[in-house]
Amino acid sequence: MSRTERTVNAPLEKVFDVLSDGWSYANWVVGTAHIRDVDLEWPAAGSKLHHTVGIWPLTRDHETEILDCEPPVRLAMKPKLWPLGELTAVFTLVKQSPATTRVVLDEQFSDGPALGLRNKINDVLMHARNREALRRLADLAEHRP
């Protein structure tokens, strides 16, 4: 499992607003090239975000399903990344002060061929990707009007 944490200089609700905006995912989720559609119910449990991953011309269409949503402190989702498999990603937000939020991202492969690749190298690569994703998420939360 990869655990990545970051303190964001924005209130808890503002950080959750970015997380709950499915149309913003291509701006901060590393590897997401394009958002094709977002279910109207997003981020309710069972709703889906339809996205394209990769770099053209090597792209694939995928989807991410919400497993659980507890606004404004928790969002659990299942991104599909076939042929690698599926992930479980859980974002937990902790209010540190009225103006700062601690974001904790726990992510691991939950299905597919990459499930057998659970090792330290894989964890390091996921952590690096997630560190960049949380940096981008922080930029949006801190600078969005």
Z-matrix of the N, CA and C atoms (Angstrom, degrees):
N
C 1 1.453
C 2 1.522 1 108.90
N 3 1.302 2 114.80 1 143.57
C 4 1.458 3 121.09 2 176.05
C 5 1.526 4 108.49 3 -106.79
N 6 1.329 5 116.16 4 126.09
C 7 1.469 6 120.97 5 174.60
C 8 1.520 7 107.10 6 -117.15
N 9 1.340 8 114.73 7 125.47
C 10 1.453 9 121.55 8 -179.79
C 11 1.515 10 107.72 9 -128.72
N 12 1.328 11 115.95 10 135.04
C 13 1.460 12 120.74 11 -178.54
C 14 1.514 13 110.51 12 -129.39
N 15 1.342 14 114.83 13 149.69
C 16 1.461 15 120.31 14 177.21
C 17 1.523 16 109.11 15 -154.09
N 18 1.320 17 115.74 16 140.62
C 19 1.455 18 120.59 17 171.99
C 20 1.524 19 107.56 18 -90.81
N 21 1.324 20 115.49 19 128.37
C 22 1.461 21 122.64 20 -179.09
C 23 1.523 22 107.93 21 -109.73
N 24 1.320 23 116.55 22 133.20
C 25 1.459 24 121.72 23 179.83
C 26 1.526 25 110.20 24 -85.84
N 27 1.317 26 113.77 25 63.62
C 28 1.463 27 121.75 26 178.24
C 29 1.528 28 107.63 27 -155.56
N 30 1.332 29 116.93 28 151.04
C 31 1.468 30 119.91 29 178.50
C 32 1.533 31 111.74 30 -62.51
N 33 1.308 32 115.38 31 153.27
C 34 1.463 33 123.37 32 -179.32
C 35 1.529 34 111.98 33 -49.09
N 36 1.322 35 117.49 34 -47.90
C 37 1.464 36 121.36 35 -176.48
C 38 1.529 37 111.77 36 -63.56
N 39 1.321 38 117.06 37 -36.19
C 40 1.461 39 120.85 38 -179.97
C 41 1.533 40 110.91 39 -69.09
N 42 1.320 41 116.47 40 -38.82
C 43 1.472 42 119.98 41 176.89
C 44 1.525 43 109.36 42 -65.29
N 45 1.332 44 116.52 43 -43.99
C 46 1.469 45 118.90 44 179.38
C 47 1.525 46 111.19 45 -65.31
N 48 1.315 47 118.27 46 -32.48
C 49 1.468 48 120.83 47 176.32
C 50 1.530 49 111.35 48 -58.60
N 51 1.330 50 117.11 49 -40.61
C 52 1.468 51 120.04 50 177.58
C 53 1.528 52 109.77 51 -67.55
N 54 1.339 53 116.86 52 -45.95
C 55 1.467 54 120.53 53 179.12
C 56 1.522 55 112.05 54 -59.56
N 57 1.312 56 117.12 55 -36.52
C 58 1.462 57 120.29 56 -175.68
C 59 1.522 58 113.12 57 -88.27
N 60 1.326 59 117.78 58 1.34
C 61 1.465 60 122.43 59 176.22
C 62 1.531 61 108.63 60 -95.82
N 63 1.315 62 116.73 61 93.79
C 64 1.465 63 121.25 62 -177.83
C 65 1.512 64 113.57 63 -57.83
N 66 1.315 65 117.35 64 -31.40
C 67 1.466 66 120.72 65 -178.86
C 68 1.523 67 112.17 66 -69.98
N 69 1.342 68 117.92 67 -15.20
C 70 1.470 69 120.39 68 -179.67
C 71 1.528 70 113.18 69 -87.57
N 72 1.322 71 118.92 70 -8.40
C 73 1.462 72 121.27 71 -171.08
C 74 1.525 73 113.96 72 -59.05
N 75 1.316 74 118.67 73 -35.85
C 76 1.469 75 120.19 74 179.08
C 77 1.525 76 111.06 75 -65.84
N 78 1.326 77 117.10 76 -18.40
C 79 1.468 78 120.70 77 179.34
C 80 1.520 79 113.25 78 -82.44
N 81 1.333 80 117.93 79 -18.38
C 82 1.461 81 117.56 80 -176.37
C 83 1.523 82 115.13 81 -135.61
N 84 1.314 83 119.66 82 -20.61
C 85 1.466 84 120.78 83 178.69
C 86 1.527 85 108.77 84 -83.04
N 87 1.320 86 116.49 85 115.17
C 88 1.465 87 122.30 86 -177.38
C 89 1.525 88 109.42 87 -63.37
N 90 1.334 89 115.17 88 127.97
C 91 1.460 90 121.34 89 179.24
C 92 1.519 91 113.79 90 99.50
N 93 1.334 92 117.54 91 -16.89
C 94 1.461 93 120.45 92 178.05
C 95 1.517 94 108.69 93 -83.49
N 96 1.337 95 115.14 94 120.63
C 97 1.460 96 120.07 95 -176.21
C 98 1.527 97 112.32 96 -94.19
N 99 1.337 98 116.56 97 -32.36
C 100 1.466 99 119.43 98 -171.97
C 101 1.521 100 109.55 99 -159.08
N 102 1.320 101 116.43 100 139.74
C 103 1.463 102 122.38 101 172.74
C 104 1.521 103 106.73 102 -97.24
N 105 1.332 104 116.57 103 119.70
C 106 1.458 105 121.26 104 -178.81
C 107 1.525 106 112.77 105 -88.97
N 108 1.319 107 116.43 106 -34.49
C 109 1.459 108 120.07 107 -179.12
C 110 1.529 109 108.61 108 -168.04
N 111 1.330 110 115.69 109 153.84
C 112 1.457 111 122.28 110 176.55
C 113 1.524 112 106.69 111 -133.38
N 114 1.329 113 117.02 112 125.30
C 115 1.464 114 120.45 113 177.66
C 116 1.524 115 109.72 114 -56.65
N 117 1.321 116 115.87 115 143.83
C 118 1.468 117 120.76 116 -179.50
C 119 1.523 118 112.41 117 -59.51
N 120 1.339 119 117.71 118 -28.47
C 121 1.461 120 122.04 119 -177.43
C 122 1.528 121 112.85 120 -81.13
N 123 1.346 122 117.82 121 -8.68
C 124 1.466 123 121.74 122 -177.04
C 125 1.515 124 110.45 123 -51.53
N 126 1.302 125 122.43 124 130.89
C 127 1.457 126 129.35 125 8.53
C 128 1.533 127 114.15 126 -103.52
N 129 1.308 128 118.99 127 40.07
C 130 1.468 129 120.62 128 177.81
C 131 1.532 130 109.86 129 -69.67
N 132 1.321 131 116.08 130 151.32
C 133 1.464 132 121.19 131 178.52
C 134 1.537 133 109.93 132 -53.92
N 135 1.329 134 115.43 133 133.15
C 136 1.463 135 121.72 134 -179.92
C 137 1.518 136 114.16 135 92.15
N 138 1.328 137 118.07 136 -15.50
C 139 1.468 138 120.35 137 179.62
C 140 1.527 139 109.65 138 -77.14
N 141 1.349 140 115.06 139 158.38
C 142 1.461 141 120.05 140 -174.16
C 143 1.521 142 112.57 141 -129.46
N 144 1.311 143 112.42 142 150.15
C 145 1.460 144 124.06 143 173.64
C 146 1.529 145 105.31 144 -113.85
N 147 1.324 146 117.28 145 126.82
C 148 1.465 147 122.01 146 -177.52
C 149 1.524 148 107.70 147 -105.55
N 150 1.336 149 116.52 148 119.98
C 151 1.452 150 120.47 149 -172.61
C 152 1.525 151 111.73 150 -137.27
N 153 1.320 152 114.43 151 165.99
C 154 1.460 153 122.48 152 175.78
C 155 1.515 154 106.87 153 -116.17
N 156 1.336 155 116.16 154 134.22
C 157 1.461 156 120.83 155 179.45
C 158 1.519 157 109.76 156 -116.86
N 159 1.327 158 115.53 157 156.21
C 160 1.456 159 121.24 158 176.62
C 161 1.516 160 112.16 159 103.83
N 162 1.324 161 114.05 160 -174.57
C 163 1.458 162 122.40 161 179.20
C 164 1.524 163 107.39 162 -116.99
N 165 1.334 164 116.00 163 129.59
C 166 1.456 165 120.41 164 -178.95
C 167 1.520 166 109.04 165 -57.10
N 168 1.309 167 120.48 166 136.79
C 169 1.458 168 128.95 167 6.40
C 170 1.523 169 113.73 168 -91.82
N 171 1.318 170 118.41 169 10.03
C 172 1.465 171 122.29 170 -178.69
C 173 1.520 172 110.19 171 -98.01
N 174 1.322 173 115.46 172 69.91
C 175 1.465 174 120.66 173 -178.77
C 176 1.520 175 110.66 174 -119.17
N 177 1.321 176 114.79 175 158.30
C 178 1.467 177 121.90 176 175.78
C 179 1.522 178 108.20 177 -139.36
N 180 1.318 179 115.19 178 144.67
C 181 1.460 180 120.39 179 174.99
C 182 1.527 181 109.25 180 -87.47
N 183 1.319 182 115.16 181 133.38
C 184 1.461 183 122.01 182 -179.85
C 185 1.509 184 109.71 183 -138.81
N 186 1.327 185 115.20 184 179.16
C 187 1.460 186 120.59 185 175.84
C 188 1.519 187 109.21 186 -142.31
N 189 1.322 188 114.51 187 157.08
C 190 1.455 189 122.65 188 175.79
C 191 1.522 190 106.91 189 -125.14
N 192 1.325 191 116.23 190 130.44
C 193 1.461 192 121.67 191 -179.36
C 194 1.524 193 109.79 192 -110.45
N 195 1.321 194 115.99 193 137.78
C 196 1.459 195 120.96 194 175.88
C 197 1.528 196 108.53 195 -78.56
N 198 1.325 197 116.09 196 127.14
C 199 1.462 198 121.78 197 177.37
C 200 1.519 199 110.93 198 -91.23
N 201 1.336 200 115.78 199 -37.95
C 202 1.455 201 120.63 200 -176.84
C 203 1.523 202 108.91 201 -160.86
N 204 1.324 203 116.05 202 142.99
C 205 1.463 204 120.42 203 178.90
C 206 1.527 205 109.05 204 -139.68
N 207 1.339 206 115.20 205 123.25
C 208 1.455 207 122.04 206 176.77
C 209 1.526 208 108.04 207 -126.50
N 210 1.358 209 116.85 208 81.13
C 211 1.470 210 119.43 209 -177.61
C 212 1.522 211 110.91 210 -60.62
N 213 1.289 212 119.49 211 142.80
C 214 1.455 213 129.37 212 -7.77
C 215 1.533 214 112.84 213 -101.70
N 216 1.349 215 117.90 214 32.02
C 217 1.464 216 118.66 215 -171.64
C 218 1.528 217 116.24 216 -117.47
N 219 1.339 218 119.26 217 -13.93
C 220 1.461 219 119.56 218 -175.55
C 221 1.522 220 111.14 219 -152.38
N 222 1.327 221 115.02 220 138.34
C 223 1.458 222 121.76 221 175.08
C 224 1.522 223 107.51 222 -143.31
N 225 1.326 224 116.43 223 117.84
C 226 1.467 225 122.19 224 179.00
C 227 1.516 226 108.37 225 -113.30
N 228 1.327 227 115.97 226 134.10
C 229 1.462 228 120.02 227 -176.60
C 230 1.514 229 111.45 228 -142.64
N 231 1.339 230 114.36 229 164.36
C 232 1.457 231 121.32 230 178.94
C 233 1.526 232 108.79 231 -125.95
N 234 1.352 233 117.20 232 93.13
C 235 1.468 234 120.09 233 174.29
C 236 1.531 235 110.20 234 -75.52
N 237 1.318 236 115.87 235 135.67
C 238 1.465 237 121.14 236 175.77
C 239 1.516 238 108.34 237 -99.52
N 240 1.335 239 115.56 238 128.37
C 241 1.460 240 121.64 239 -176.07
C 242 1.527 241 110.90 240 -131.77
N 243 1.315 242 116.02 241 46.14
C 244 1.463 243 119.18 242 -178.03
C 245 1.521 244 110.10 243 -65.39
N 246 1.311 245 119.18 244 139.76
C 247 1.463 246 128.09 245 19.78
C 248 1.523 247 114.70 246 -89.10
N 249 1.340 248 119.08 247 3.86
C 250 1.461 249 120.18 248 179.35
C 251 1.522 250 112.13 249 -73.91
N 252 1.327 251 116.83 250 -37.74
C 253 1.453 252 120.49 251 -179.12
C 254 1.511 253 112.02 252 135.96
N 255 1.325 254 115.02 253 -148.79
C 256 1.453 255 121.91 254 -178.48
C 257 1.523 256 109.60 255 -128.37
N 258 1.310 257 114.44 256 148.53
C 259 1.460 258 121.73 257 178.51
C 260 1.520 259 109.88 258 -111.31
N 261 1.302 260 115.69 259 158.67
C 262 1.452 261 121.64 260 163.62
C 263 1.516 262 105.59 261 -116.22
N 264 1.326 263 116.45 262 123.16
C 265 1.459 264 122.33 263 -179.27
C 266 1.524 265 108.10 264 -123.53
N 267 1.320 266 115.92 265 127.16
C 268 1.462 267 121.17 266 -179.69
C 269 1.525 268 108.59 267 -123.95
N 270 1.329 269 115.08 268 120.76
C 271 1.465 270 122.43 269 175.73
C 272 1.521 271 107.91 270 -100.36
N 273 1.327 272 115.95 271 125.55
C 274 1.456 273 121.61 272 175.62
C 275 1.520 274 107.61 273 -119.79
N 276 1.316 275 116.82 274 127.66
C 277 1.457 276 122.27 275 -178.95
C 278 1.530 277 109.08 276 -109.67
N 279 1.334 278 115.38 277 131.70
C 280 1.458 279 121.32 278 -178.91
C 281 1.528 280 108.03 279 -124.85
N 282 1.327 281 115.34 280 122.59
C 283 1.463 282 120.16 281 178.08
C 284 1.524 283 108.77 282 -71.27
N 285 1.341 284 116.33 283 120.19
C 286 1.456 285 120.61 284 177.90
C 287 1.525 286 111.44 285 -96.20
N 288 1.330 287 115.38 286 -32.13
C 289 1.458 288 122.54 287 175.77
C 290 1.524 289 105.08 288 -159.23
N 291 1.333 290 118.26 289 175.44
C 292 1.463 291 117.83 290 177.68
C 293 1.533 292 113.41 291 -59.32
N 294 1.340 293 117.72 292 -21.41
C 295 1.463 294 121.04 293 -175.26
C 296 1.524 295 114.29 294 -115.87
N 297 1.338 296 118.33 295 2.67
C 298 1.465 297 120.02 296 179.91
C 299 1.523 298 111.28 297 -135.33
N 300 1.325 299 114.42 298 147.05
C 301 1.461 300 122.28 299 -177.95
C 302 1.519 301 109.20 300 -134.26
N 303 1.310 302 116.35 301 135.71
C 304 1.463 303 121.60 302 173.18
C 305 1.519 304 107.05 303 -94.43
N 306 1.340 305 116.54 304 123.55
C 307 1.462 306 122.19 305 177.71
C 308 1.524 307 107.86 306 -106.07
N 309 1.322 308 115.84 307 126.43
C 310 1.461 309 122.14 308 177.38
C 311 1.524 310 107.15 309 -117.03
N 312 1.331 311 116.04 310 124.54
C 313 1.464 312 121.95 311 178.12
C 314 1.521 313 108.47 312 -115.78
N 315 1.330 314 115.75 313 115.38
C 316 1.460 315 122.42 314 173.26
C 317 1.519 316 107.22 315 -105.89
N 318 1.337 317 116.27 316 125.84
C 319 1.462 318 119.87 317 -175.71
C 320 1.525 319 109.54 318 -140.66
N 321 1.342 320 115.07 319 139.56
C 322 1.455 321 119.97 320 175.68
C 323 1.521 322 109.77 321 -155.99
N 324 1.327 323 115.56 322 154.61
C 325 1.451 324 119.33 323 174.19
C 326 1.517 325 108.18 324 -70.04
N 327 1.340 326 116.00 325 136.30
C 328 1.458 327 120.76 326 -177.66
C 329 1.529 328 112.49 327 -118.51
N 330 1.337 329 117.11 328 -10.68
C 331 1.461 330 120.18 329 -179.96
C 332 1.520 331 109.03 330 -163.35
N 333 1.312 332 116.66 331 153.05
C 334 1.458 333 121.66 332 174.55
C 335 1.514 334 114.12 333 98.71
N 336 1.336 335 116.45 334 -179.57
C 337 1.470 336 121.81 335 -176.04
C 338 1.524 337 114.35 336 -58.13
N 339 1.326 338 118.31 337 -35.29
C 340 1.467 339 120.06 338 -178.24
C 341 1.519 340 112.34 339 -69.17
N 342 1.326 341 117.10 340 -14.20
C 343 1.469 342 120.53 341 177.27
C 344 1.526 343 110.12 342 -59.11
N 345 1.326 344 116.92 343 -34.40
C 346 1.454 345 121.24 344 179.13
C 347 1.518 346 113.45 345 -77.08
N 348 1.335 347 117.32 346 -6.30
C 349 1.455 348 121.24 347 -178.88
C 350 1.520 349 112.90 348 -95.23
N 351 1.316 350 117.06 349 17.76
C 352 1.466 351 119.79 350 -179.91
C 353 1.529 352 108.91 351 -65.01
N 354 1.299 353 114.64 352 105.20
C 355 1.458 354 120.57 353 177.60
C 356 1.525 355 108.48 354 -156.13
N 357 1.298 356 116.12 355 175.96
C 358 1.461 357 120.85 356 -175.63
C 359 1.529 358 112.06 357 -63.98
N 360 1.345 359 117.48 358 -37.22
C 361 1.470 360 120.58 359 179.91
C 362 1.523 361 110.19 360 -62.69
N 363 1.330 362 116.76 361 -46.18
C 364 1.459 363 121.36 362 178.73
C 365 1.531 364 110.51 363 -60.80
N 366 1.344 365 116.61 364 -42.52
C 367 1.470 366 120.30 365 179.69
C 368 1.526 367 110.97 366 -62.65
N 369 1.332 368 116.88 367 -40.12
C 370 1.464 369 120.55 368 179.87
C 371 1.525 370 110.53 369 -65.00
N 372 1.340 371 117.30 370 -42.58
C 373 1.467 372 120.80 371 178.98
C 374 1.528 373 111.26 372 -64.93
N 375 1.326 374 117.06 373 -43.04
C 376 1.466 375 120.25 374 178.30
C 377 1.524 376 110.17 375 -64.18
N 378 1.326 377 116.53 376 -40.26
C 379 1.459 378 119.93 377 -179.36
C 380 1.535 379 110.84 378 -63.54
N 381 1.328 380 117.38 379 -41.51
C 382 1.473 381 120.68 380 178.93
C 383 1.526 382 110.31 381 -63.40
N 384 1.322 383 116.68 382 -44.07
C 385 1.473 384 121.17 383 178.04
C 386 1.525 385 110.11 384 -61.74
N 387 1.314 386 116.64 385 -44.61
C 388 1.464 387 120.62 386 -177.28
C 389 1.523 388 112.45 387 -71.35
N 390 1.323 389 117.26 388 -31.91
C 391 1.465 390 120.17 389 175.58
C 392 1.529 391 109.84 390 -61.72
N 393 1.338 392 116.75 391 -42.66
C 394 1.471 393 120.42 392 177.58
C 395 1.526 394 110.90 393 -67.25
N 396 1.325 395 117.33 394 -40.08
C 397 1.469 396 120.25 395 178.66
C 398 1.529 397 110.92 396 -61.47
N 399 1.321 398 117.49 397 -43.69
C 400 1.467 399 119.67 398 179.72
C 401 1.522 400 111.38 399 -69.44
N 402 1.320 401 117.88 400 -30.60
C 403 1.479 402 120.07 401 174.69
C 404 1.522 403 109.59 402 -63.00
N 405 1.345 404 116.57 403 -44.13
C 406 1.471 405 120.97 404 179.40
C 407 1.519 406 111.00 405 -67.28
N 408 1.330 407 117.05 406 -41.52
C 409 1.466 408 121.39 407 177.41
C 410 1.524 409 109.65 408 -59.00
N 411 1.337 410 116.68 409 -44.04
C 412 1.464 411 120.98 410 178.50
C 413 1.521 412 110.98 411 -60.79
N 414 1.343 413 117.53 412 -43.73
C 415 1.466 414 120.29 413 178.97
C 416 1.526 415 110.72 414 -57.16
N 417 1.330 416 116.81 415 -44.87
C 418 1.469 417 119.49 416 -179.85
C 419 1.527 418 111.18 417 -65.07
N 420 1.334 419 117.09 418 -46.79
C 421 1.462 420 120.08 419 -177.88
C 422 1.527 421 112.02 420 -65.09
N 423 1.332 422 116.32 421 -36.68
C 424 1.466 423 119.90 422 -176.98
C 425 1.511 424 113.47 423 -78.80
N 426 1.347 425 117.55 424 -24.86
C 427 1.476 426 119.65 425 -173.37
C 428 1.514 427 115.36 426 -118.57
N 429 1.318 428 117.76 427 -3.28
C 430 1.464 429 120.39 428 177.47
C 431 1.520 430 109.61 429 -69.24
N 432 1.332 431 117.04 430 135.87
C 433 1.485 432 118.07 431 178.00
C 434 1.520 433 111.73 432 -67.40
